[in-house]
Amino acid sequence: MWRNTRSGWGIVSIILHWLSAIAIVGLFILGWWMTELDYYDPWYNQAPWIHRSVGVLLLLLTVLRLVWRFIQPTPHDEGGRLEALAAHAGHIALYVLLLTVMVSGYLISTAKGSGIDVFGWFEVPALLHGLPNQASIAGSVHWYSALALVVLAAGHALAAFKHHFIDHHNTLVRMLTPRYSRQVDDTSH
Ligand code: HEM
């Protein structure tokens, strides 16, 4: 139920997947919108503060997600070998882009030496600052990797719909409900 098996994802993986999907889409929209704001807009400081705070929480969530990913079994692949290979490569690329977006975001925010205040709850210190052109280089990396992440995530969602509606596999349903993870499966050990 909570853990994965070779038949399906457990609740922990399902929650981590959908929380990060919501956060990524939300951060992308917020990030795009906030760069258009006028200096006198009441959201001018508030929106980047929320963007940075949610970004740090997403980074913590992703670290947790990766740890859980490595200590848990993963459900077996659906479809042919080539398709499974493409899915694995796509998933690794999603994780790599996700980390690139978050690390570059951190480097933009801390470029001048100030830490990141996360919703007033705690502060993440600036560990690396004052590098030449840090904010502008990290800014470009942040924008292009965020764009690539969102495009890849859209392709990933399309692939999930193809598995569901065309191939009639249970890939999408098992990412929405833990019921398949309850099936006893010897290969999960
Ligand atoms: C928006 C950002 C999203 C990101 C970054 C993301 C990332 C990932 C990653 C990395 C995996 C692989 C899990 C692993 O093996 O460790 C995965 C699995 C999955 N995702 Fe997403 N995802 C996103 C959105 C979506 C959306 C919108 C859908 C569906 C419409 C979806 C459907 C699925 C399904 C069905 C699986 C399970 C694949 C399987 O069982 O082999 N994802 N996702």
py3Dmol code that shows the C-alpha trace and the ligand (Angstrom):
import py3Dmol

protein = """\
ATOM      1  CA  MET A   1       0.000   0.000   0.000  1.00  0.00           C
ATOM      2  CA  TRP A   2       2.641   2.586   1.080  1.00  0.00           C
ATOM      3  CA  ARG A   3       5.516   0.867  -0.688  1.00  0.00           C
ATOM      4  CA  ASN A   4       6.029   0.018  -4.356  1.00  0.00           C
ATOM      5  CA  THR A   5       5.976  -3.529  -5.665  1.00  0.00           C
ATOM      6  CA  ARG A   6       6.801  -4.898  -9.130  1.00  0.00           C
ATOM      7  CA  SER A   7       3.064  -4.573  -9.922  1.00  0.00           C
ATOM      8  CA  GLY A   8       2.394  -0.981  -8.927  1.00  0.00           C
ATOM      9  CA  TRP A   9       3.371   2.264  -7.193  1.00  0.00           C
ATOM     10  CA  GLY A  10       2.676   2.702  -3.475  1.00  0.00           C
ATOM     11  CA  ILE A  11       1.039   5.795  -1.937  1.00  0.00           C
ATOM     12  CA  VAL A  12       4.377   7.479  -1.128  1.00  0.00           C
ATOM     13  CA  SER A  13       5.577   7.395  -4.775  1.00  0.00           C
ATOM     14  CA  ILE A  14       2.158   8.467  -6.057  1.00  0.00           C
ATOM     15  CA  ILE A  15       1.968  11.477  -3.713  1.00  0.00           C
ATOM     16  CA  LEU A  16       5.575  12.498  -4.466  1.00  0.00           C
ATOM     17  CA  HIS A  17       4.928  12.250  -8.241  1.00  0.00           C
ATOM     18  CA  TRP A  18       1.735  14.329  -8.289  1.00  0.00           C
ATOM     19  CA  LEU A  19       2.904  16.909  -5.729  1.00  0.00           C
ATOM     20  CA  SER A  20       5.984  17.571  -7.849  1.00  0.00           C
ATOM     21  CA  ALA A  21       3.955  17.681 -11.079  1.00  0.00           C
ATOM     22  CA  ILE A  22       1.626  20.328  -9.553  1.00  0.00           C
ATOM     23  CA  ALA A  23       4.585  22.292  -8.156  1.00  0.00           C
ATOM     24  CA  ILE A  24       6.436  22.243 -11.504  1.00  0.00           C
ATOM     25  CA  VAL A  25       3.476  23.476 -13.545  1.00  0.00           C
ATOM     26  CA  GLY A  26       2.640  26.091 -10.876  1.00  0.00           C
ATOM     27  CA  LEU A  27       6.249  27.315 -10.635  1.00  0.00           C
ATOM     28  CA  PHE A  28       6.550  27.577 -14.411  1.00  0.00           C
ATOM     29  CA  ILE A  29       3.386  29.691 -14.723  1.00  0.00           C
ATOM     30  CA  LEU A  30       4.304  31.824 -11.697  1.00  0.00           C
ATOM     31  CA  GLY A  31       7.893  32.273 -12.931  1.00  0.00           C
ATOM     32  CA  TRP A  32       6.723  33.376 -16.360  1.00  0.00           C
ATOM     33  CA  TRP A  33       4.078  35.737 -14.978  1.00  0.00           C
ATOM     34  CA  MET A  34       6.305  37.376 -12.329  1.00  0.00           C
ATOM     35  CA  THR A  35       8.977  38.459 -14.825  1.00  0.00           C
ATOM     36  CA  GLU A  36       6.340  40.628 -16.557  1.00  0.00           C
ATOM     37  CA  LEU A  37       5.380  42.461 -13.347  1.00  0.00           C
ATOM     38  CA  ASP A  38       5.808  46.201 -13.026  1.00  0.00           C
ATOM     39  CA  TYR A  39       7.973  47.553 -10.165  1.00  0.00           C
ATOM     40  CA  TYR A  40       4.899  49.178  -8.558  1.00  0.00           C
ATOM     41  CA  ASP A  41       2.821  46.011  -8.691  1.00  0.00           C
ATOM     42  CA  PRO A  42       1.990  44.682  -5.177  1.00  0.00           C
ATOM     43  CA  TRP A  43       3.171  41.212  -6.339  1.00  0.00           C
ATOM     44  CA  TYR A  44       6.581  42.503  -7.516  1.00  0.00           C
ATOM     45  CA  ASN A  45       8.403  41.154  -4.417  1.00  0.00           C
ATOM     46  CA  GLN A  46       5.769  38.715  -3.181  1.00  0.00           C
ATOM     47  CA  ALA A  47       5.650  36.534  -6.328  1.00  0.00           C
ATOM     48  CA  PRO A  48       9.432  35.837  -6.506  1.00  0.00           C
ATOM     49  CA  TRP A  49       9.404  35.108  -2.748  1.00  0.00           C
ATOM     50  CA  ILE A  50       6.683  32.464  -3.241  1.00  0.00           C
ATOM     51  CA  HIS A  51       8.493  31.146  -6.351  1.00  0.00           C
ATOM     52  CA  ARG A  52      11.786  30.756  -4.435  1.00  0.00           C
ATOM     53  CA  SER A  53      10.101  29.224  -1.364  1.00  0.00           C
ATOM     54  CA  VAL A  54       8.137  26.626  -3.355  1.00  0.00           C
ATOM     55  CA  GLY A  55      11.287  25.923  -5.405  1.00  0.00           C
ATOM     56  CA  VAL A  56      13.288  25.086  -2.254  1.00  0.00           C
ATOM     57  CA  LEU A  57      10.456  22.856  -0.974  1.00  0.00           C
ATOM     58  CA  LEU A  58      10.366  21.112  -4.365  1.00  0.00           C
ATOM     59  CA  LEU A  59      14.126  20.514  -4.141  1.00  0.00           C
ATOM     60  CA  LEU A  60      13.685  18.871  -0.713  1.00  0.00           C
ATOM     61  CA  LEU A  61      10.765  16.830  -2.077  1.00  0.00           C
ATOM     62  CA  THR A  62      12.866  15.724  -5.061  1.00  0.00           C
ATOM     63  CA  VAL A  63      15.746  14.588  -2.840  1.00  0.00           C
ATOM     64  CA  LEU A  64      13.224  12.573  -0.789  1.00  0.00           C
ATOM     65  CA  ARG A  65      11.719  11.222  -4.001  1.00  0.00           C
ATOM     66  CA  LEU A  66      15.094  10.082  -5.341  1.00  0.00           C
ATOM     67  CA  VAL A  67      16.035   8.404  -2.044  1.00  0.00           C
ATOM     68  CA  TRP A  68      12.665   6.576  -2.036  1.00  0.00           C
ATOM     69  CA  ARG A  69      13.170   5.680  -5.707  1.00  0.00           C
ATOM     70  CA  PHE A  70      16.490   3.970  -4.955  1.00  0.00           C
ATOM     71  CA  ILE A  71      15.401   2.032  -1.874  1.00  0.00           C
ATOM     72  CA  GLN A  72      12.134   0.802  -3.391  1.00  0.00           C
ATOM     73  CA  PRO A  73      11.345  -1.626  -6.210  1.00  0.00           C
ATOM     74  CA  THR A  74       9.836  -0.131  -9.388  1.00  0.00           C
ATOM     75  CA  PRO A  75       6.848  -1.545 -11.267  1.00  0.00           C
ATOM     76  CA  HIS A  76       7.651  -3.628 -14.357  1.00  0.00           C
ATOM     77  CA  ASP A  77       7.663  -1.913 -17.766  1.00  0.00           C
ATOM     78  CA  GLU A  78       4.760  -2.030 -20.190  1.00  0.00           C
ATOM     79  CA  GLY A  79       5.203  -2.141 -23.958  1.00  0.00           C
ATOM     80  CA  GLY A  80       8.168  -3.225 -26.094  1.00  0.00           C
ATOM     81  CA  ARG A  81      11.874  -3.051 -25.225  1.00  0.00           C
ATOM     82  CA  LEU A  82      12.513   0.074 -27.266  1.00  0.00           C
ATOM     83  CA  GLU A  83       9.547   1.848 -25.707  1.00  0.00           C
ATOM     84  CA  ALA A  84      10.697   0.867 -22.205  1.00  0.00           C
ATOM     85  CA  LEU A  85      14.195   2.147 -23.006  1.00  0.00           C
ATOM     86  CA  ALA A  86      12.769   5.473 -24.241  1.00  0.00           C
ATOM     87  CA  ALA A  87      10.626   5.737 -21.092  1.00  0.00           C
ATOM     88  CA  HIS A  88      13.660   5.152 -18.836  1.00  0.00           C
ATOM     89  CA  ALA A  89      15.777   7.686 -20.727  1.00  0.00           C
ATOM     90  CA  GLY A  90      12.902  10.182 -20.535  1.00  0.00           C
ATOM     91  CA  HIS A  91      12.495   9.673 -16.775  1.00  0.00           C
ATOM     92  CA  ILE A  92      16.230  10.149 -16.154  1.00  0.00           C
ATOM     93  CA  ALA A  93      16.153  13.325 -18.294  1.00  0.00           C
ATOM     94  CA  LEU A  94      13.172  14.614 -16.253  1.00  0.00           C
ATOM     95  CA  TYR A  95      15.091  14.110 -13.001  1.00  0.00           C
ATOM     96  CA  VAL A  96      18.275  15.702 -14.407  1.00  0.00           C
ATOM     97  CA  LEU A  97      16.389  18.733 -15.784  1.00  0.00           C
ATOM     98  CA  LEU A  98      14.458  19.095 -12.533  1.00  0.00           C
ATOM     99  CA  LEU A  99      17.680  19.230 -10.527  1.00  0.00           C
ATOM    100  CA  THR A 100      19.283  21.624 -13.048  1.00  0.00           C
ATOM    101  CA  VAL A 101      16.317  24.020 -12.814  1.00  0.00           C
ATOM    102  CA  MET A 102      16.375  24.008  -9.019  1.00  0.00           C
ATOM    103  CA  VAL A 103      20.140  24.336  -8.580  1.00  0.00           C
ATOM    104  CA  SER A 104      20.305  27.193 -11.121  1.00  0.00           C
ATOM    105  CA  GLY A 105      17.347  28.895  -9.369  1.00  0.00           C
ATOM    106  CA  TYR A 106      19.231  28.636  -6.073  1.00  0.00           C
ATOM    107  CA  LEU A 107      22.355  30.133  -7.692  1.00  0.00           C
ATOM    108  CA  ILE A 108      20.373  33.107  -9.079  1.00  0.00           C
ATOM    109  CA  SER A 109      18.770  33.818  -5.700  1.00  0.00           C
ATOM    110  CA  THR A 110      22.003  33.552  -3.719  1.00  0.00           C
ATOM    111  CA  ALA A 111      24.341  35.241  -6.264  1.00  0.00           C
ATOM    112  CA  LYS A 112      24.731  38.348  -4.088  1.00  0.00           C
ATOM    113  CA  GLY A 113      25.385  36.391  -0.915  1.00  0.00           C
ATOM    114  CA  SER A 114      21.939  36.513   0.684  1.00  0.00           C
ATOM    115  CA  GLY A 115      20.203  33.267   1.658  1.00  0.00           C
ATOM    116  CA  ILE A 116      16.682  32.156   0.680  1.00  0.00           C
ATOM    117  CA  ASP A 117      13.911  32.768   3.181  1.00  0.00           C
ATOM    118  CA  VAL A 118      11.389  29.915   2.774  1.00  0.00           C
ATOM    119  CA  PHE A 119       7.944  31.257   3.730  1.00  0.00           C
ATOM    120  CA  GLY A 120       9.501  32.746   6.891  1.00  0.00           C
ATOM    121  CA  TRP A 121       9.941  29.171   8.239  1.00  0.00           C
ATOM    122  CA  PHE A 122      13.689  28.741   7.719  1.00  0.00           C
ATOM    123  CA  GLU A 123      16.534  30.148   5.669  1.00  0.00           C
ATOM    124  CA  VAL A 124      18.752  28.336   3.168  1.00  0.00           C
ATOM    125  CA  PRO A 125      22.254  29.875   3.310  1.00  0.00           C
ATOM    126  CA  ALA A 126      24.117  31.135   0.235  1.00  0.00           C
ATOM    127  CA  LEU A 127      26.892  28.574  -0.153  1.00  0.00           C
ATOM    128  CA  LEU A 128      28.239  29.719  -3.514  1.00  0.00           C
ATOM    129  CA  HIS A 129      28.169  33.414  -4.373  1.00  0.00           C
ATOM    130  CA  GLY A 130      30.075  36.146  -6.149  1.00  0.00           C
ATOM    131  CA  LEU A 131      31.119  33.958  -9.118  1.00  0.00           C
ATOM    132  CA  PRO A 132      31.645  35.985 -12.329  1.00  0.00           C
ATOM    133  CA  ASN A 133      28.254  36.698 -13.966  1.00  0.00           C
ATOM    134  CA  GLN A 134      26.652  34.197 -11.592  1.00  0.00           C
ATOM    135  CA  ALA A 135      23.138  35.634 -11.747  1.00  0.00           C
ATOM    136  CA  SER A 136      23.001  36.029 -15.511  1.00  0.00           C
ATOM    137  CA  ILE A 137      24.560  32.636 -16.371  1.00  0.00           C
ATOM    138  CA  ALA A 138      22.399  30.830 -13.797  1.00  0.00           C
ATOM    139  CA  GLY A 139      19.424  32.842 -15.136  1.00  0.00           C
ATOM    140  CA  SER A 140      19.927  31.545 -18.688  1.00  0.00           C
ATOM    141  CA  VAL A 141      20.416  27.967 -17.482  1.00  0.00           C
ATOM    142  CA  HIS A 142      17.281  28.315 -15.328  1.00  0.00           C
ATOM    143  CA  TRP A 143      15.106  29.558 -18.188  1.00  0.00           C
ATOM    144  CA  TYR A 144      16.240  27.042 -20.839  1.00  0.00           C
ATOM    145  CA  SER A 145      16.210  24.044 -18.517  1.00  0.00           C
ATOM    146  CA  ALA A 146      12.745  25.010 -17.190  1.00  0.00           C
ATOM    147  CA  LEU A 147      11.478  25.273 -20.771  1.00  0.00           C
ATOM    148  CA  ALA A 148      12.993  21.892 -21.683  1.00  0.00           C
ATOM    149  CA  LEU A 149      11.524  20.368 -18.512  1.00  0.00           C
ATOM    150  CA  VAL A 150       8.013  21.566 -19.294  1.00  0.00           C
ATOM    151  CA  VAL A 151       8.230  20.422 -22.941  1.00  0.00           C
ATOM    152  CA  LEU A 152       9.548  16.996 -21.873  1.00  0.00           C
ATOM    153  CA  ALA A 153       6.896  16.705 -19.152  1.00  0.00           C
ATOM    154  CA  ALA A 154       4.211  17.435 -21.770  1.00  0.00           C
ATOM    155  CA  GLY A 155       5.649  14.654 -23.984  1.00  0.00           C
ATOM    156  CA  HIS A 156       5.728  12.401 -20.912  1.00  0.00           C
ATOM    157  CA  ALA A 157       2.029  13.135 -20.219  1.00  0.00           C
ATOM    158  CA  LEU A 158       1.182  12.393 -23.880  1.00  0.00           C
ATOM    159  CA  ALA A 159       3.029   9.068 -23.593  1.00  0.00           C
ATOM    160  CA  ALA A 160       1.000   8.293 -20.457  1.00  0.00           C
ATOM    161  CA  PHE A 161      -2.245   8.989 -22.375  1.00  0.00           C
ATOM    162  CA  LYS A 162      -1.050   6.835 -25.297  1.00  0.00           C
ATOM    163  CA  HIS A 163      -0.447   3.913 -22.903  1.00  0.00           C
ATOM    164  CA  HIS A 164      -3.864   4.443 -21.368  1.00  0.00           C
ATOM    165  CA  PHE A 165      -6.146   5.129 -24.336  1.00  0.00           C
ATOM    166  CA  ILE A 166      -4.391   3.379 -27.222  1.00  0.00           C
ATOM    167  CA  ASP A 167      -2.474   0.450 -25.686  1.00  0.00           C
ATOM    168  CA  HIS A 168      -4.912  -0.057 -22.772  1.00  0.00           C
ATOM    169  CA  HIS A 169      -2.013  -0.592 -20.330  1.00  0.00           C
ATOM    170  CA  ASN A 170      -2.483   0.188 -16.639  1.00  0.00           C
ATOM    171  CA  THR A 171       0.526   2.608 -16.467  1.00  0.00           C
ATOM    172  CA  LEU A 172      -1.566   5.743 -15.835  1.00  0.00           C
ATOM    173  CA  VAL A 173      -4.046   4.063 -13.473  1.00  0.00           C
ATOM    174  CA  ARG A 174      -1.227   2.586 -11.368  1.00  0.00           C
ATOM    175  CA  MET A 175       0.255   6.103 -10.979  1.00  0.00           C
ATOM    176  CA  LEU A 176      -3.160   7.281  -9.715  1.00  0.00           C
ATOM    177  CA  THR A 177      -4.060   4.482  -7.300  1.00  0.00           C
ATOM    178  CA  PRO A 178      -1.958   2.242  -5.020  1.00  0.00           C
ATOM    179  CA  ARG A 179      -4.283  -0.709  -5.550  1.00  0.00           C
ATOM    180  CA  TYR A 180      -1.911  -2.535  -7.946  1.00  0.00           C
ATOM    181  CA  SER A 181       0.919  -2.325  -5.388  1.00  0.00           C
ATOM    182  CA  ARG A 182      -1.104  -4.654  -3.148  1.00  0.00           C
ATOM    183  CA  GLN A 183      -0.705  -7.543  -5.594  1.00  0.00           C
ATOM    184  CA  VAL A 184       1.757 -10.032  -4.157  1.00  0.00           C
ATOM    185  CA  ASP A 185       4.712 -10.348  -6.451  1.00  0.00           C
ATOM    186  CA  ASP A 186       7.769 -12.497  -5.766  1.00  0.00           C
ATOM    187  CA  THR A 187      10.060 -10.380  -7.953  1.00  0.00           C
ATOM    188  CA  SER A 188       9.681  -7.366  -5.626  1.00  0.00           C
ATOM    189  CA  HIS A 189      12.363  -8.723  -3.283  1.00  0.00           C
TER     190      HIS A 189
END
"""
ligand_1 = """\
43
HEM
C 4.830 17.893 -14.794
C 5.843 17.258 -14.425
C 6.049 15.757 -14.356
C 7.250 15.216 -14.038
C 8.539 15.984 -13.738
C 7.094 13.776 -14.042
C 8.124 12.883 -13.774
C 8.006 11.509 -13.765
C 9.089 10.592 -13.538
C 10.551 10.998 -13.296
C 8.574 9.336 -13.565
C 9.358 8.042 -13.400
C 9.252 7.513 -12.037
C 10.446 6.643 -11.751
O 10.608 5.606 -12.411
O 11.226 7.045 -10.888
C 7.162 9.443 -13.820
C 6.275 8.388 -13.919
C 4.981 8.519 -14.407
N 4.339 9.685 -14.759
Fe 5.052 11.548 -14.572
N 5.806 13.452 -14.372
C 5.116 14.645 -14.576
C 3.793 14.761 -14.941
C 2.974 13.709 -15.327
C 1.671 13.842 -15.909
C 0.969 15.169 -16.186
C 1.219 12.552 -16.150
C -0.074 12.056 -16.762
C -0.921 12.719 -17.429
C 2.232 11.632 -15.687
C 2.135 10.258 -15.719
C 3.082 9.372 -15.256
C 2.908 7.931 -15.210
C 1.697 7.167 -15.666
C 4.100 7.400 -14.663
C 4.405 5.928 -14.372
C 5.162 5.262 -15.471
C 5.372 3.794 -15.130
O 4.653 3.232 -14.330
O 6.311 3.216 -15.695
N 3.289 12.358 -15.212
N 6.834 10.795 -13.958
"""
view = py3Dmol.view(width=600, height=400)
view.addModel(protein, "pdb")
view.setStyle({"model": 0}, {"cartoon": {"style": "trace"}})
view.addModel(ligand_1, "xyz")
view.setStyle({"model": 1}, {"stick": {}})
view.zoomTo()
view.show()
